Amino acid sequence: ATRIFDLVLLDVMMPEVDGFTVCRKIKEDPRLKDIPVIFLTAKGGGEALAEGFESGAVMYINKPFTANKLLTIVNTMLEAGTNLA
């Protein structure tokens, strides 16, 4: 059986393809489209933020961030069964 994820953490800047493209691909797949995507990135600014949300992300966390902040956000979304996609 194929395992479907509860949540995706995705960096914007990656070596082969950017996170926006990966997020769009996730949202185009009927099996994956409802999975919330959270961007973790050092690429700030309004343009990047807008592209993140336009590509389908539900949250955008700027680096640097603490592990506690990330865990709190992820746990809150998972415990609530949040499906914001």
N, C-alpha and C positions, 0 to 999 in steps of 0.2 A: 504494500500500500504506500502511496505517496504521502509524505508528511507535509502538512501545510503549517506555516508559521503563524504565531499569534501576533507578532510585531516584527518590523524590520528596522534596524538601525543602519543608517547609510551615510557615508561620508560623501561630500560633494566632489572633492578632488581625489581622483584615483588614477592610477597609471594608464590604463587602457581606454577607459570610457568614464565620462563624468557621472556623478550620482543622479543628476537630473534625468539623463537618458535611461539609466537603470530603473528609476522610479516610474518613468513613463511606460517602460516595458512591463513592469509589475502591474500597473494599472490597466494595461491592455489585455492582460491574461484573465479570462473569466474566473479561473480558480483562485487567483491571487488578488484580484482588484479590491476586495474589501479588507485587506490586511493593512492596518495603519503603518505608515512609514514616517520615521523621525529622522531628520537630517542632523548630523553632527558635523560642524564645519568651522573652519577659521575664516572662511570666505564670507565676510559680513557685507552689509550694505543693502539698500533697498532693492536694487536690481536682482541680486542673488536671492534675497528673501522672496521676492515676487515670483521668480522662476521656480523656486522650491515649492511654493504653494500651488502654482500653476501646473507643476508636474504631478501633483497629487499628494504631497506630504501633509501631515496633520500637525507637525511641530518642527521647529527649527531651533536647535540649541547651538549657540556660538561657543567656540573654544576660546580660552580654556574654560573648563567646567570641572566641578569636583565629581568624584565617583559617587558621593552621597547624593548629589543633585540628580545625576543620571539614574541611579537606582530608585530614587523616590519617584521620579517621573514614570519610569518603566513599570514599577510595581503598582503605582496608582492606576495606570492605564489597564494593566492586566487584571488587577483585582476588580476593577469596575466593569471589566468586559467591554471596555471602550472600543467602539468601532466607528471611527469618525471618517472613514474613507468615503 
